[in-house]
Amino acid sequence: MALILKIISGVIAVALLLISLAWFGNLGGIKEKIYVDSIVRMRVSPERLTNPKTPEDYGMAYTDRDITTPDGVRLSAWEIPAAKASDKTIIMNHALGTTRYGAVEGLDGVPVEYLPMVKHLHDAGYNIVMYDHRGQGESDGGTNSTLIGTEAPVGVGATEWQDVIGSLQYVKGHPEFGDDQIAFLSQCMGASATFQAWSEAPEAFADPQIKSVVAVQPPIAYKMNERFIIAKANMDIVDQVLAAQIDQYGFGFADNLTHVRSLTVPVLFSQVEADEYTFDPETGTNDVQLIYDAAPTEKDIIWVRETGENPHGTGKRFDGYGYFNAYPSELLAFFDRHFE
């Protein structure tokens, strides 16, 4: 018996040695393949986060609603009417790694909560419709362990443009909001989705009811993914991730530089200038500057910085999602200027 145990221990030791050699030596690219598959899974099927608070926690009456997208995905939404009757409605979505509420943990130690910003808008007399994107929060979609209802992989903007269309159709078909002036408050992945929706369905956005867009931290997806993967995995494998995602799911990264050119209304950008995932040290500029330059309409940009007139955060990306919680005046002024 002792001899058998000794032999088994030896076999296990050899197996572990071979596995270690394969991993640390990256034999046959095994390490890269594992990372590529893991990153693709995290992108198309991210962890489901909860909505631990509701608008009621901030003194806002609301109703739970369902929105159906053109491709049949149910989105979970909050409908928050202004305290007094209003003919101005804002459609709001969210960034990856958050829900319509935000994220308790956030990224790089920075949590985010959107409801304080929504409270500012509510108190200024706006109706708000805000929803969880497909495969996230309480909405249907996702794949495998994250699946609820209809299967729909997360596209980080590349599929969520249909969520934007669905939210617009919902508001335009609403018994009270249907004739309202409409604006979009779109964040990161949500901004990518909004830009692509404008490009994919220009006729839906030609309606004069649609007045403006606020785009919070829209990325150049390829560059952001490249920097993020290098920072977190210490591997330059963005091309492999992109190719694997296209091969497995049929879509690549969102293309904001192309789709932003389809906008037909004024746009306000905001961005943490020092964000390591979007700042280009070679040029000394943030990627959002290129997206801003490509936008064809009236436009402005707010740079979120640690110092200056409105100091905020520590230069980390998720600080940008809380900027309007602390400094709502520029956001309110923009909407006020473009609503009639």
N, C-alpha and C positions, 0 to 999 in steps of 0.2 A: 504493500500500500504506500509506504514511504517513497519507494522508487517511482511509482506512478505519479504521485504528487510532485516529485522532483522534476519529472519529465514535463508535466503540465506547466509547472512554473517556468521551466526553460523555454517552452513553446510560447508562452505568454510574453516573456521577456523579449524574445526574438521578434514577435509580432509588433510589440510596442516600439522596438528599435527601428523596425522597417517603416512603421507609420511615421515615427519622428523624422526619419531620414527623408521620407517622401514629402512630409509637410514642410520642414525647414529647408530642404533642398529644392522644394517646389518642383519635384520630379513630374514630368508630363504636364506641368501647369496645373497640378491638382489644387494648389492653394488658390490660384486665381479663379479656377472654375467654381470652387466653393463660395468664394466671396462674390463673384458675379451673380450666381444663382440666389444667394442670400439678399443681395442688394435689389435685384429685380423683384423678389418676393416682398420685400419691405416697401417698395414703391407701389406695386399693384394691389397689395393686400396689407396695408398698414394696420397696426394695432388699433382696435376700437377704443376710443376714449368716451367718457361719459359727460353728461351735462349736469354738474353738481349744483348749479344754481339756475334759477329761471328769472325772467323779467320781474316777477312779483317780488323777488328779493330786493329789487331796487325801486319798488313802489310803482311799477308799471303794470297795468292790466294787460292781459294777453290771452290768446287762444292757441291751443295746439292745432296745427293744420297739416294736411298731407298735400304735397305737390307731385304731379305725375309728369315725368319728362317725355319728350317725343319718342324715345325708345323704350318707354314703359317702366321706368324705374321710379319707385315711390321715394320721395324725399320728405323727411320730417322737418317741420318748420314751426316757427313762432310768428304769429301775427300780432303786432303791437300797434293799436290805433293811437293817434294823438289824443291828448286829453280833451281837446275841443275839435269839432269837425274840421278836417283838413283836406285839401285837394292836392297834397304833395306826398308822394310815397317813395321811400328809399328801399331798394332791394339790396340786401347785404349777404355776402358769403364769407368764406374763411380760408385760412392758410392750411397747408398740409401740416400734420402734427398737432392740429387743434380741431375743435368742433365749433358750432355756432356760439357756444359759451366761451371757448378758449382752451386752455390746457393748464392743469394743475401743476405739472412738472415743467412743461415747456422744453426748450432746447438750450443746452449749455447753461443750465441752472437759472434760466429766466422764464418764469411762468407768465401766462398772459390771460387776461379776462377782457372780453369785448363789451360786456354789459354797461360799464361806466360810460363808454363812448356812446352807446345806444341811448342811455339816459339823457345825455346832452342833446341828442337829436330829438328825442321824444319831447323834452321840455321846450325845445324850440319850435314845436308844432308840426313835426313830421310823423307820418305813419311809417312803420318799418315792417318789412317782411324779411326774416332771416332764416336760413335753412342749413342743415347739414348736407354736405356734398355726398354723392353716391359712395357707398362702401365705408362711410365714416359716421361717427356719432350714432344717431338712432335711425338713419336712413337705410333703405334697402341697398343691395349691391354687395360688393366684396367678392372674395373667392375663398374656397376651402374653409378654414377655421373662422374667418371673418364674415362668412356669407350670411346675409339676412334677406329673405325673399328672393327677388330676381337677381341672378348672378350678373355682376357688372364690375370688372376690374377698375381700380382707381387709375386714372391717367395723368394725375397731377396737372390738370388743365386740358390735356389732349382728348379726354372723353367728357370732361365736366362741362364743356361748352353746351351740351344738351341740357344740363342742369340749369344753366343760365336761361336758355330758351324756355324751359318749363316754368321757371319762376316768373319770367315776363308774361307768358301766357296766363299764368295764374292771376297775376295782378290785373291784367287787361280784361279778364273774365270775371273779376270780382264785383259783387253787387254794389259795393260802396267805393272801392278804389279804381274801378274800371276806367273812369274818365280822368283820372288824376294825371298830373305831371309826374314823371318818373325819373329817378336817378339811380345809379349803381354805386355801391361802396364795395369794392372788390379787392381781396387781399391775397397777394402772392399767387398760389395756385388758382384762387378765385379770379384774380386779375387776368391770368393767362387764359382761363376759361372764358372770361368776358370778351377779351380781345378776339379769341378764336370764334366765338359766337357771332360777333360782328362780321367776321370774314366769311363764315360758313352760311349765314342767313342774313345778308344785308337788307333784304326786304322787311324783315321783322324789326329792324332798328331804324328804318327810314321814317317811322311814325314821329310826327312833331311832338307827341307827348313826351318823348325821351329827351332829357335836357342835358345830362352831364354824366361823367364817370369820375370817381375817385379811385385811383390805383395805388394801393399800398404795397410797396416792395415787389413789383413784378420782376422776375429774374430773366436773364438769358440762361435758359435751363441747362444747356450743354456745359457752359462755363461754371455755373453754380454746382452742378453735379460733379464736375471734374475736381473742383476745389474741395467740396465736401468729402468726397471719397478719399482723396489724398490725406485730408486732415484726420479722418476717422479710421481709415484702414491702412494708411501709409502705402497705398498702391495706386498707380496711374492706370486704371482699367476702365475709364469712362466709355471708351469706344466699344469694349467688349460688353459692357452693361447695356449700352444702347442697342447693339446688334442682337443681343439675347432677348431683350424686351420686344423688339420688332419681330423677331423670329417666333417667340412664344405667344405674343398677344396681338400682333398686327399694327401696333402704333409705337411711335417713338416719343421724343421729348416735345413739349410745347415750344412753339416758335414765335415768341413775342415780337421779335424784330420784323417779322413778316406781317403778322396779324394786326399789330397796332396801327399799321398803315390804313386799315379799313375803318378806323374810327371816324365818326361824323359829328361828334359833339365835343365841347370843351372837356379837358381832362386835367385833374390835379394829381400829381405824383407825390409820394413821400417815401423816404428811404433812409435807413441808418447808413451814413456815409462810410463809416469805418468797418462795416460788416465784412468779415473775412471771406465769406462765401460769395460775395458779389464785387468786392473791391479788387481792382487790377493793379498790383504794385508796379508793374512795368510802365503803365501809362499814368499812374497816379490818379485814376478816376474810377468811379463806380460804374458797373455795367448798366445801371438804370439810366445813366446819361445817354447811352446809345439808343435806348428805347424811347426816351424823351425826345431825342433829336429826330427819330423816325416818325413820331406822332404828327399827323398832318393838320391838326386842329389847334384852336386856342389852347394854351397849356401853361402850367406853372409847376414848380417843384418845391417841396419842403425837404431840406436836409436835416436829419435828426443827428444831433451832435452832443457830446458830453459837456461842451462849453458853449458860450454865446448867449444870445438873447433868451432862448428857451432851452436851457440845458436839460438833457434827459438821458438816463441810462449810462451804460459803460461801453458803448460801441458794439454791443452784441446784437445779432439780427433780431431776436425776439423783442428787444426793447422797442423796435419800431411799431409793434402792434399795440403798444400801450401809450404811444405818444399823444394821441388825441384824447385819451382819458384825462391826461394832465393839462393839455393845451388844446381845447376844442375850438378856439376862436377862429383859426384859419380855415378849419373844416366847415364851420357854420357860415363863415363869410363866403366861401366858395359856393356852397349850395344856395345861399340866399341870393347871390349874384346871378345865378343861372336859372333859378326858378322864377317864373313870372309873378 
